[in-house]
Structures are given as C-alpha cells and as structure tokens.
Amino acid sequence: MKQISRRRFVARVSSAGMVLLAGSKRVRAQGHEKLTIGLSPFINQATIFLANELGYFSKMGLDIDMKIFMDGALVVAPMLSGELQIGIMTPNAGFFNSLSRGGPLRAFLCNGQGRRGRAVTALVIRSDHYDAGIKTLADLARMKGKIAAVGAAGSINQYGLGSALKLAGLDPVRDVQWQTSVPQPDIVKQLGQKQVDVAEITYHLAYLAQKEGFCRILWSRDEILPDSQAAMHTVRDDILQEKRDTVVKYAMACIQAGRVFNQVAGDPEKHADMLKLIVKSIFPRDEALLKAVAPHWEWIAEDGMPNVTSIMAEQDFWADTFKTVETKVPQQRVVELSIAKEAVQRLSVERPFG
C-alpha cells in the first residue's frame, strides 16, 4: 500500500469532506415559474445540479434559485420560516419533531436510497479492532462500552450505526458511548489516532481512511438497512397547494436527472462527460476518488417514489429506541406520493427531454 504523509492525507481528507458556506446559485430560465431550493453539495444531491446543467429545469419552464448550505440540517429552519419552498432533508429525528410540532412541510420525492451496492455511507471499525477479530455482525457486540462516532445526533449515520449495534444484540443507547459533534473528516483522523472505535461515515471518506490503514470498511448501509431512505425532497404545504403543477414539473426534471445519475454512478468511466458536470458542483471535486468508490453514490428511485416503509421505520427508531422523537406523526403527514406518480406519468406521455 502506497503511504503518504499524515499532513498530506489530512489535507486530502479535509478537502474531500469540506462543504460550502451558505450561498445562492441562480438557474437562469426563460419561464416565470419560480422555486427556491435549499440543498447541500453532496453526491446524492448531484441530481439537482445535473438537472440544471442539462437544461431540464429550463425545458420545464422553471426559474430555480438554489441556495447552498454547509449542512443539510441548516435547511430545516428556512423551510419552516418560508425562506425556502423546497429543501433536501434526511428522515432524521429533527425532521419528525418538526412535523409533530406542526411544521408545514412533507416529503414528496426520493433523493437517495441505499439500494444494494449503492449506499453512500459505510460502517467502519478501527484497524486494530478488525485485526483482533471484529469482522462480522455478531462480533460487533464486542463494541460494548466503546466509542461510536457519527457526525451528528439524530442523523442518517447514527441510524445506520445504531441499527447495526441493535442487530448485534447491543442496546445502541446505553451500550456504547456516542460521539455526535465532530465533523466526519475529523472522525477519520480520530480513527487513525485511536480516539474512537467504530463509526459510520460517508463512503468516500471511509475509502480514504481504509486506504491509509486507519480503519476497515465492514458494511455499507445497504447491507444493514436494504433500500433505506437517506434523503428526500421536501416541500412546504402552502407551495404544494398553490403551485402544485410547478412542483410536478420540478419533480419531472429531477426524476429524469436521477435516471442519468444512476447510469453515471454505475459506470463513470463510460460517462466521463456527465461525471465532469457532477464534479463541478459537489465535494469532493475529485473525479478519481468518485470513480474509485462508484457505485457507492446512492441510488435515486427512477419512479421518484420515496421508500415510505423505510421513512416510517426511521421515525419508529428515533421514537422507540432513542426516545428523541416525542410524538409520532401519521404517514399521510410525512409523505405526499401523488407528485412523483403524476411526474412519472407525464414524463412517459409528454417526453419533454426526448
């Protein structure tokens, strides 16, 4: 294994994990139907950037104002206040708590599922633990009392790691010490310095950390939670009511871009031109790294449908296991499925993208 200096590796990890400060990117279109979108520059959200670069929004007559946030959690507040009309969120504890408190929004479109071989997060174990024999799900029970690291409490990463610990027979609340406030690139450094024991992080960071001998990838999230919903487009209730057709057109553009995204993730070498378009707008801006971890970019449902069973199971996890969701909300309050259905139907009939 080729070794690089710690300073050089840390710089690469930091670059691979860095995120944009809040900003705005205008999508110029001839139409006058406007939507303001909140998103983050991560690989599963490349569908939205692709829809822009390929002119799909413009063809649907949409004028999209994309506001870029340094973390997906920061999308919640401006969605609730009305600053944003559509936002990319994960089915985390905060999302469900917002709904239970009357938050005027709901999910309507898939933006990433952990289909087999596609999940964009991975569970990793420190290398010395792996060498000591922790290699199977049952072996994970030996993590009792150890430090489990994720970037944020209530995140999709904590859901993945917590579910794995639960399957191994541990109580994910009491049997490990959770570290939930350190950014993922720093978790990689902590693994190398033996400061944490097990973690769930973005796949490309896990790949880099394993390459340097800091940890070993045990499973990607799809192996623990098949087809789990990791991210989704959410829309404010008032926009859904007042601009339903506009939201459908937005969904049509994103579904078409998602189909392209899936093809590129499956074989980025074959779609080099599309890879360059993706790399323009996301981090890491590293074609070689994205090729190396492909197809672990996430899967975008080609019918646009969120995995409702997974989303509701995540609410149960946060409410019943971690007790961080106080009041559960019914499915019809969480997900609106008619938008994706209509968008797919119109795509097949109208064929706006050829």
C-alpha positions, 0 to 999 in steps of 0.5 A: 500500500502506497503511504503518504504523509499524515499532513498530506492525507489530512489535507486530502481528507479535509478537502474531500469532506469540506462543504460550502458556506451558505450561498445562492446559485441562480438557474437562469430560465426563460419561464416565470415559474419560480422555486427556491431550493435549499440543498447541500453539495453532496453526491446524492444531491448531484441530481439537482445540479445535473438537472440544471446543467442539462437544461431540464429545469429550463425545458420545464419552464422553471426559474430555480434559485438554489441556495447552498448550505454547509449542512443539510440540517441548516435547511430545516429552519428556512423551510419552516420560516418560508425562506425556502419552498423546497429543501433536501432533508434526511428522515432524521429525528429533527425532521419528525419533531418538526412535523409533530410540532406542526411544521408545514412541510412533507416529503414528496420525492426520493433523493437517495436510497441505499439500494444494494451496492449503492449506499453512500455511507459505510460502517467502519471499525478501527484497524486494530479492532478488525485485526483482533477479530471484529469482522462480522455482525455478531462480533460487533457486540464486542463494541460494548462500552466503546466509542461510536462516532457519527457526525451528528445526533439524530442523523442518517449515520447514527441510524445506520450505526445504531441499527447495526449495534441493535442487530448485534444484540447491543442496546445502541443507547446505553451500550456504547458511548456516542460521539455526535459533534465532530465533523466526519473528516475529523472522525477519520483522523480520530480513527487513525489516532485511536480516539474512537472505535467504530463509526459510520461515515460517508463512503468516500471518506471511509475509502480514504481512511481504509486506504491509509490503514486507519480503519476497515470498511465492514458494511455499507448501509445497504447491507444493514438497512436494504433500500433505506431512505437517506434523503428526500425532497421536501416541500412546504404545504402552502407551495404544494397547494398553490403551485402544485403543477410547478412542483410536478414539473420540478419533480419531472426534471429531477426524476429524469436527472436521477435516471442519468445519475444512476447510469453515471454512478454505475459506470463513470468511466463510460460517462466521463462527460456527465461525471465532469458536470457532477464534479463541478458542483459537489465535494469532493471535486475529485473525479478519481476518488468518485470513480474509485468508490462508484457505485457507492453514490446512492441510488435515486428511485427512477419512479421518484417514489420515496421508500415510505416503509423505510421513512416510517421505520426511521421515525419508529427508531428515533421514537422507540429506541432513542426516545428523541422523537416525542410524538409520532406523526401519521404517514399521510403527514410525512409523505405526499406520493401523488407528485412523483406518480403524476411526474412519472406519468407525464414524463412517459406521455409528454417526453419533454427531454426526448 
